[in-house]
């Protein structure tokens, strides 16, 4: 097999075109086989096999810089840069990362789990190159979806203005090429990128302007004629107006055409945009037919394409989606908003049932947040369904446009806490810290799926400003969800297990962890009080003061950052009330980024387990020896 001979990009340069095409087939089969066991982003990577081979054949990584937007389409890049033998560990604990990772390889020059960052990074690297007097190529690979992100458009505007030598490859995996239009575009692209043509065009314009009296007029007329023809025949006119030389569309699965196009682009001074058209999931029918499901998934049966799903209670995301439909049927004000994540956020059924009340803004979290503010200002009840890690991108809009004017926007924060194989770029562990500091915000997290439904009802009835409920990327506990949801009094906690040795203030899934520890400790005669601290903001101040009066040692547990988190809020409250002599211990995520692995492995790494809680409890001074001053 050819793939066995490829251990570095230089190995590609000795292969013929026919051998490269054969290699593409081997890489596809390799991906299909390996990901059937590990899971991962299959469809995006099957779509960029030829592109990645062409890039590594034509350029010289890592001297030349390849910047993959998001990075989940870089598996082929990893294979070609000496990491194919590690694919059995893909997305596993301490194994190969599912995204680009700088510490993994010198060929990984940029890492990102969020989209639309590649063009800004490319501009930075190109400017650094020029300032240092170097001559390497800078190539950014961005998808048509990521191009909807405002950051990408800001970068394009800057790149076009500065005229830096940057190659942008727009991977369009949604549209197809009509043969006649495609041939015309490819022909025009070759003419426009030919250095002789470009020089001739400049000389003609120069000579026209030199003609006395009428030269300027003729030049303007010629320019208008050129623009008219461009608008008439060229889809890429928008990119041209931004200052890019547009080439395409190009068949992204034709290696010969791809390599010829990359050669053409090298002849052009200034930024070039190569528009390639690919098929997501190319070469594997199940992925081609359903690129949404096969974008990112767990293990599957390679022969049949059957996705292997875990059994058990529904995931929180599914409960959210089903409950939102239930609430929308009763309240016409409810509107769902998502930044290009209708499937991941559980909104596909909602979109089908309420097409006019479902708004997908594309990869534009900032716009989505302020759009919700606009909807709320007109009396509607928008629900912004967003992953915790992506909400980070809309922080200013949450502060300035929603919380400051105290608008009734609901935040449905999915993937709160650890996210398993997606790893450090997607961990939803910072939203508590950045949301609880904002005035007017109410923040909740349920202990189970029934309480999630109740919180959704609470948010719908709440009319005093923004409110958020956060929930994890795991299966529910099996709680009964048949009853109609009921609103919960704002800022109230509940005792789920009585005890007098210490109080465990647990948030979300940590309630189950605390209960598990309490059961084990009770066998030793130690009775823990387990508290469902379901409101992170506002705190249940009366409950906290009662614990202080009882001199009850307190341990807070959260699947979130300790810095600025729920436990910090508890400490701040006791400090404000001048409570002294009370033991308060914090359990959460320390000050570092937790990498990919399974959720249990991630919890074990940071000590958020029943056994670790037992260890911490046994370090406490017994309650009877304490006398807190309130």
C-alpha positions in Angstrom: 0.0 0.0 0.0 1.2 3.5 -0.8 -0.1 4.9 2.5 2.4 2.7 4.4 5.2 4.6 2.5 4.0 8.0 3.6 5.6 9.2 6.8 6.1 12.9 6.0 4.9 15.4 3.4 8.2 15.1 1.4 7.2 11.4 0.6 4.4 12.7 -1.6 6.6 14.6 -4.0 8.1 11.4 -5.5 4.6 10.0 -6.4 3.0 10.3 -9.8 -0.4 11.8 -10.3 -1.8 8.3 -10.7 -0.2 7.2 -7.4 -1.5 10.3 -5.6 -5.0 9.4 -6.8 -4.5 5.9 -5.5 -3.3 7.2 -2.2 -6.5 9.3 -1.9 -8.5 6.1 -2.1 -6.4 4.4 0.5 -6.7 7.4 2.9 -10.5 7.3 2.6 -10.6 3.7 3.5 -8.2 4.3 6.4 -10.4 7.0 7.8 -13.6 4.9 7.4 -12.0 2.0 9.2 -10.4 3.9 12.0 -13.3 6.2 12.8 -15.7 3.3 12.9 -14.0 2.4 16.2 -13.0 5.8 17.6 -15.7 8.0 16.2 -14.9 11.5 15.1 -15.5 14.0 12.3 -15.7 11.7 9.3 -17.7 13.5 6.6 -15.6 16.8 6.7 -12.4 14.8 6.3 -13.6 12.6 3.5 -14.4 15.8 1.7 -10.8 17.3 1.8 -8.7 14.2 1.0 -7.6 15.5 -2.5 -7.2 19.0 -1.3 -4.9 18.1 1.6 -2.8 15.8 -0.7 -2.5 18.6 -3.2 -1.4 21.1 -0.6 1.3 18.9 0.9 2.5 18.0 -2.6 2.7 21.5 -3.9 4.0 23.3 -0.8 6.6 22.7 1.9 5.0 22.3 5.4 5.9 23.5 8.0 7.9 26.2 6.2 4.8 27.1 4.3 1.9 27.6 6.7 -1.4 25.7 6.5 -4.1 27.2 8.6 -7.2 25.0 9.0 -10.3 26.8 10.1 -11.8 24.9 13.1 -9.4 22.1 12.5 -11.8 19.2 12.6 -11.1 18.7 8.9 -7.4 18.1 9.4 -7.3 14.3 9.9 -5.8 13.9 6.4 -3.2 16.5 7.3 -2.3 14.5 10.5 -2.0 11.3 8.4 0.4 12.9 6.0 2.5 14.4 8.7 3.6 11.3 10.5 0.7 10.6 12.8 -1.2 7.8 11.0 0.1 5.2 13.5 -1.7 7.1 16.4 -5.2 7.0 14.9 -6.3 4.2 17.2 -6.0 6.8 20.0 -8.0 9.5 18.2 -10.0 11.6 20.7 -9.1 9.2 23.5 -7.6 10.2 26.8 -3.9 11.2 26.3 -4.3 10.2 22.6 -4.4 12.0 19.3 -6.4 15.2 19.4 -9.4 15.5 17.1 -8.4 19.1 16.2 -5.2 20.7 15.2 -2.8 20.9 18.1 0.5 22.8 18.1 2.1 20.6 20.7 1.4 17.5 18.6 3.4 18.4 15.5 5.5 21.2 14.0 3.1 21.0 11.0 0.2 22.2 13.2 0.8 25.9 13.1 -2.6 27.1 14.3 -5.2 25.5 16.5 -8.8 26.3 17.0 -12.1 24.6 17.9 -14.1 27.7 17.0 -14.8 28.6 13.4 -13.9 31.7 11.4 -10.5 32.4 13.0 -8.2 31.1 10.1 -8.2 34.3 8.0 -7.2 36.5 10.9 -4.5 34.1 11.9 -3.3 34.0 8.3 -3.1 37.7 8.1 -1.0 37.8 11.3 1.4 35.2 10.0 1.7 36.9 6.6 2.4 40.3 8.2 5.0 38.6 10.5 6.6 36.9 7.4 6.9 40.3 5.6 8.3 42.1 8.7 10.9 39.4 9.1 11.8 39.5 5.4 10.8 35.8 4.8 9.2 34.3 1.7 7.0 31.4 2.9 3.5 30.8 1.7 0.5 31.3 3.9 -2.6 29.2 3.0 -5.9 29.4 4.9 -8.5 26.7 4.4 -12.0 27.8 5.4 -15.5 26.4 4.8 -18.5 28.1 3.3 -20.2 27.9 6.7 -17.3 29.5 8.6 -17.3 32.3 6.1 -20.6 33.5 7.6 -18.7 34.4 10.8 -18.2 38.1 11.2 -14.6 37.6 12.2 -13.9 36.0 8.9 -15.4 38.9 7.0 -13.5 41.4 9.1 -10.3 39.6 8.2 -11.1 39.5 4.5 -11.7 43.2 4.5 -8.3 43.8 6.1 -6.4 41.3 3.8 -7.9 42.9 0.7 -6.9 46.3 1.9 -3.3 45.4 2.7 -2.9 43.3 -0.4 -0.8 40.7 1.4 0.3 37.5 -0.4 -2.2 35.0 1.1 -4.0 32.1 -0.5 -7.4 31.5 0.8 -9.1 28.2 -0.1 -12.8 28.3 0.2 -14.1 24.8 0.7 -17.6 24.9 -0.5 -19.3 21.5 0.3 -22.9 22.6 -0.2 -23.2 23.5 -3.9 -22.5 21.5 -7.0 -20.8 22.7 -10.2 -22.9 22.9 -13.4 -20.5 21.6 -16.1 -20.9 24.5 -18.5 -20.6 27.2 -15.9 -17.7 25.5 -14.2 -15.8 25.3 -17.5 -16.3 28.9 -18.2 -15.2 29.9 -14.7 -12.1 27.8 -14.9 -11.2 29.2 -18.2 -11.7 32.8 -17.1 -9.7 32.1 -13.9 -6.7 30.8 -15.9 -6.7 33.9 -18.1 -7.0 36.2 -15.1 -4.2 34.5 -13.1 -1.8 34.3 -16.1 1.1 36.7 -15.4 1.3 37.7 -19.1 -2.4 38.7 -19.1 -2.1 40.7 -15.9 0.9 42.6 -17.2 -0.8 43.3 -20.5 -3.9 44.6 -18.7 -1.8 47.0 -16.7 0.1 48.2 -19.8 -3.1 48.9 -21.7 -4.6 50.9 -18.9 -1.3 52.8 -18.6 -1.3 53.6 -22.3 -4.9 54.7 -22.4 -4.4 57.2 -19.6 -1.4 58.7 -21.5 -3.6 59.8 -24.4 -4.1 63.6 -24.0 -7.6 64.9 -23.2 -9.6 61.7 -23.9 -7.2 59.2 -22.3 -8.8 59.4 -18.8 -12.3 59.1 -20.3 -11.3 56.0 -22.3 -9.7 54.5 -19.3 -12.8 55.0 -17.2 -15.0 53.6 -20.0 -12.7 50.5 -20.3 -12.9 50.1 -16.6 -16.7 50.2 -16.6 -16.8 47.7 -19.4 -14.5 45.4 -17.6 -16.6 45.7 -14.4 -19.9 45.0 -16.4 -18.4 41.9 -17.9 -17.2 40.8 -14.5 -20.6 41.2 -12.9 -22.2 39.4 -15.8 -20.1 36.2 -15.9 -18.3 36.0 -12.6 -19.7 34.6 -9.3 -16.6 35.7 -7.5 -17.2 39.4 -8.1 -17.8 40.0 -4.4 -14.4 38.6 -3.5 -12.8 40.7 -6.3 -14.4 43.8 -4.8 -12.8 43.0 -1.5 -9.4 42.9 -3.2 -8.9 39.2 -3.9 -8.1 37.6 -7.2 -10.9 35.0 -7.5 -10.2 31.5 -9.0 -13.0 29.0 -9.4 -15.1 27.2 -8.9 -12.7 24.2 -9.0 -13.5 20.5 -8.6 -12.1 19.8 -5.2 -11.8 16.1 -5.9 -9.7 16.4 -9.1 -6.1 16.3 -8.0 -4.6 17.4 -11.3 -6.9 20.5 -11.5 -6.2 21.3 -7.9 -2.4 21.2 -8.3 -2.6 23.3 -11.5 -4.8 25.8 -9.8 -2.4 26.1 -6.9 0.4 26.8 -9.5 -1.7 29.5 -11.1 -2.3 31.2 -7.7 1.4 31.5 -7.1 1.7 33.7 -10.1 -0.6 36.3 -8.6 0.6 39.2 -6.5 -1.7 39.9 -3.5 -4.4 37.8 -1.9 -6.0 35.0 -3.9 -9.2 33.1 -3.2 -9.5 29.6 -4.7 -13.1 28.5 -4.6 -13.2 24.7 -4.5 -16.4 22.6 -4.5 -16.3 19.3 -2.6 -18.7 16.6 -1.5 -18.9 16.2 2.3 -18.5 12.5 3.1 -17.0 11.8 -0.4 -16.4 8.0 -0.9 -18.7 6.7 1.8 -22.4 6.6 0.8 -23.9 6.8 4.3 -21.8 10.0 4.9 -22.6 11.5 1.5 -26.3 10.9 2.0 -26.5 12.4 5.5 -23.6 14.7 6.0 -25.3 16.2 9.1 -25.2 12.9 11.1 -21.8 12.0 9.8 -20.2 15.4 10.5 -19.2 14.3 13.9 -20.3 11.0 15.5 -19.3 8.1 17.7 -18.5 4.5 16.6 -20.4 2.9 13.8 -20.7 -0.3 11.8 -18.4 0.3 8.8 -20.2 -2.1 6.4 -23.8 -0.9 7.0 -23.2 2.6 8.3 -25.3 1.9 11.4 -24.4 4.4 14.1 -23.9 2.7 17.5 -25.9 4.7 20.0 -25.7 4.2 23.8 -28.8 3.0 25.6 -30.4 4.6 28.6 -32.3 7.8 29.3 -32.5 10.5 26.7 -29.7 13.1 26.6 -30.4 16.5 28.1 -30.3 18.0 24.6 -33.2 15.8 23.4 -35.2 16.7 26.6 -34.6 20.4 25.9 -35.7 20.1 22.2 -38.9 18.1 23.1 -39.8 20.4 26.0 -39.3 23.6 23.9 -41.9 22.3 21.4 -44.3 21.6 24.4 -43.8 25.2 25.7 -44.1 26.7 22.2 -47.4 25.1 21.6 -48.8 26.9 24.7 -47.0 30.3 24.2 -46.8 31.9 20.7 -44.2 34.4 22.0 -41.5 31.7 22.2 -38.9 31.9 19.4 -35.8 29.6 19.0 -32.5 31.1 17.8 -29.4 29.1 17.0 -26.0 30.0 15.5 -25.8 27.2 12.9 -26.4 24.4 15.4 -30.1 23.3 14.9 -29.1 19.6 15.0 -26.6 19.7 17.8 -28.9 21.9 19.9 -31.8 19.5 19.5 -33.9 21.9 17.4 -34.6 20.0 14.2 -38.1 18.8 15.3 -38.9 22.3 16.5 -37.8 23.8 13.2 -40.1 21.3 11.4 -43.1 22.1 13.6 -42.5 25.8 13.9 -40.6 26.9 10.8 -41.5 30.6 11.2 -40.4 30.6 14.9 -37.0 29.0 14.3 -34.1 31.3 13.4 -30.7 29.9 12.3 -28.4 32.9 11.8 -25.3 30.8 10.7 -22.0 30.9 12.5 -22.7 34.3 14.0 -23.0 34.1 17.8 -22.6 37.9 18.3 -25.4 38.6 15.9 -27.6 35.9 17.4 -27.3 37.4 20.8 -28.2 41.0 19.7 -30.9 39.6 17.5 -32.5 38.0 20.6 -32.3 41.4 22.3 -34.2 42.9 19.4 -36.9 40.2 19.6 -37.2 40.6 23.3 -37.5 44.4 23.1 -40.6 43.8 21.0 -42.3 41.6 23.6 -41.3 38.1 22.3 -39.5 35.4 24.3 -36.4 34.4 22.4 -34.5 31.2 23.5 -30.9 31.4 22.4 -29.8 27.7 22.1 -26.0 27.7 22.2 -23.1 25.6 23.3 -21.3 27.0 26.3 -18.0 27.3 24.5 -19.6 29.2 21.6 -21.5 31.6 24.0 -18.0 32.9 24.9 -17.9 34.5 21.5 -20.9 36.7 22.3 -19.8 38.0 25.7 -20.0 41.7 24.9 -23.4 41.4 23.4 -24.7 39.5 26.5 -23.3 42.3 28.7 -24.1 45.4 26.5 -27.2 44.5 24.5 -29.1 42.0 26.8 -28.2 42.3 30.5 -27.7 46.1 30.6 -31.1 46.9 29.3 -32.5 44.0 31.3 -34.2 42.3 28.3 -36.1 39.0 28.6 -33.8 36.7 26.7 -33.4 33.1 27.7 -30.1 31.3 27.3 -30.3 27.5 26.8 -26.6 26.6 27.4 -25.8 23.2 26.0 -22.5 21.3 26.6 -22.1 22.8 30.0 -19.3 21.1 31.8 -17.0 18.5 30.3 -17.6 17.5 26.7 -15.5 14.4 26.4 -13.7 13.7 23.1 -14.0 17.3 21.8 -11.6 18.4 24.5 -10.2 21.7 25.6 -11.5 24.0 22.9 -15.1 22.8 23.6 -15.1 22.3 27.4 -18.1 24.3 28.8 -16.5 25.2 32.0 -16.2 29.0 31.9 -19.8 30.2 31.4 -20.5 30.3 35.2 -17.5 32.6 35.7 -18.3 35.0 33.0 -22.1 35.1 33.4 -22.5 35.3 37.1 -20.5 38.6 37.2 -23.0 40.4 34.9 -25.8 42.4 36.6 -29.4 41.3 36.0 -28.5 37.7 35.0 -30.2 34.7 36.6 -28.2 31.4 36.2 -29.5 27.9 36.8 -28.4 24.3 36.4 -30.7 21.2 36.9 -29.8 18.1 38.8 -31.7 15.9 36.3 -33.9 16.1 33.2 -37.1 16.7 35.1 -35.6 19.8 36.7 -34.4 21.0 33.3 -38.0 21.0 32.2 -39.0 22.9 35.3 -36.3 25.4 34.6 -37.5 25.9 31.1 -40.9 26.7 32.4 -39.3 29.0 35.0 -37.5 30.9 32.2 -40.7 31.2 30.1 -42.6 32.8 33.1 -39.7 35.0 34.2 -40.2 38.6 33.0 -37.6 40.5 34.9 -34.6 40.3 32.6 -32.2 37.6 31.1 -32.2 34.1 32.5 -30.1 31.1 31.7 -30.2 27.4 32.3 -27.1 25.3 31.5 -27.1 21.5 31.0 -24.5 18.9 30.2 -23.7 16.7 27.1 -24.7 13.4 28.8 -27.7 11.2 29.2 -30.2 12.1 31.8 -30.7 10.2 35.1 -33.9 8.5 34.2 -36.1 10.9 36.1 -39.8 11.0 35.3 -40.5 13.6 32.7 -44.1 12.8 32.1 -45.5 15.5 34.4 -46.0 19.0 33.1 -43.1 21.3 33.9 -43.6 23.7 36.9 -41.8 26.9 37.7 -39.2 27.0 40.5 -39.0 30.0 42.8 -36.0 32.1 41.8 -32.9 31.7 44.0 -34.1 28.6 46.0 -32.1 25.4 46.7 -33.3 22.0 47.8 -32.0 19.5 50.3 -31.9 16.1 48.5 -30.3 14.2 51.4 -30.2 15.1 55.1 -27.1 15.0 57.2 -25.2 16.8 59.9 -21.5 16.2 59.3 -21.0 18.5 56.4 -23.0 20.1 53.6 -22.2 19.4 50.0 -23.4 22.2 47.8 -23.5 20.5 44.4 -24.4 22.0 41.0 -25.9 19.9 38.2 -24.5 16.4 37.7 -22.4 16.9 40.8 -25.5 16.2 42.8 -25.4 12.5 41.8 -21.7 12.4 42.6 -22.4 13.9 46.0 -25.2 11.4 46.6 -22.9 8.5 45.7 -20.3 9.7 48.2 -23.0 10.2 50.9 -24.2 6.7 50.6 -20.7 5.3 51.0 -19.9 7.5 53.9 -23.2 6.7 55.7 -21.9 3.1 56.0 -19.1 4.6 58.2 -21.5 6.6 60.3 -20.8 9.9 58.5 -24.0 11.6 57.3 -23.6 14.2 54.6 -26.2 16.8 53.7 -26.5 17.0 49.9 -27.8 20.2 48.6 -29.0 20.8 45.0 -27.6 24.3 44.5 -29.7 24.7 41.4 -29.5 28.5 41.4 -25.9 29.7 40.8 -27.1 33.2 40.7 -28.8 34.4 42.8 -27.6 32.2 45.6 -29.9 30.9 48.2 -28.6 33.4 50.8 -31.0 32.2 53.5 -29.8 28.6 53.1 -26.1 29.8 53.3 -26.8 31.8 56.5 -28.5 28.8 58.1 -25.5 26.6 57.3 -23.3 29.2 59.0 -25.6 29.3 62.1 -25.3 25.5 62.3 -21.4 25.8 61.9 -21.9 23.3 59.1 -18.7 22.7 57.1 -19.3 23.4 53.4 -17.9 21.8 50.3 -18.9 23.2 46.9 -18.9 21.0 43.8 -19.1 22.2 40.2 -18.0 21.0 36.8 -16.7 24.4 36.1 -13.7 26.7 36.7 -13.0 27.3 40.4 -11.7 30.8 39.5 -14.8 33.0 39.5 -17.1 30.0 39.7 -20.0 28.9 42.0 -17.7 28.1 44.9 -16.1 31.6 44.6 -19.6 33.1 44.8 -20.2 31.2 48.1 -16.9 32.5 49.5 -17.7 36.0 48.4 -21.1 35.9 50.2 -19.6 34.7 53.5 -16.9 37.3 53.3 -19.5 40.0 52.6 -21.5 38.8 55.6 -18.4 38.7 57.7 -18.8 35.0 58.6 -15.7 33.7 60.2 -14.7 30.3 61.5 -16.7 28.3 58.9 -14.9 25.7 56.8 -15.6 26.2 53.1 -13.8 23.9 50.6 -14.1 24.3 46.8 -14.1 21.4 44.3 -14.0 22.2 40.6 -11.6 22.6 37.7 -8.2 24.1 38.5 -6.5 26.8 36.5 -5.6 24.8 33.4 -7.2 23.5 30.2 -8.5 19.9 30.5 -7.8 17.9 27.3 -9.9 15.4 25.5 -11.0 12.0 26.8 -14.2 10.5 28.2 -16.2 12.6 30.7 -15.4 10.1 33.6 -11.7 10.4 32.8 -11.9 14.2 32.8 -13.7 14.2 36.1 -11.2 11.8 37.6 -8.3 14.0 36.4 -9.6 17.1 38.3 -10.9 15.1 41.3 -14.7 15.5 40.7 -15.5 11.9 41.8 -17.3 10.4 44.8 -14.0 8.9 46.1 -12.2 12.3 46.0 -15.2 13.9 47.8 -15.0 11.2 50.5 -11.3 12.1 50.9 -12.1 15.8 51.3 -14.9 15.2 53.7 -12.5 13.2 56.0 -10.1 16.1 56.1 -12.8 18.3 57.6 -12.8 19.3 61.3 -16.0 17.7 62.8 -18.9 20.1 63.0 -19.2 19.9 66.8 -15.7 21.3 67.1 -16.6 24.4 65.1 -18.2 27.6 66.2 -18.8 30.0 63.3 -19.6 33.6 64.0 -22.4 35.1 61.9 
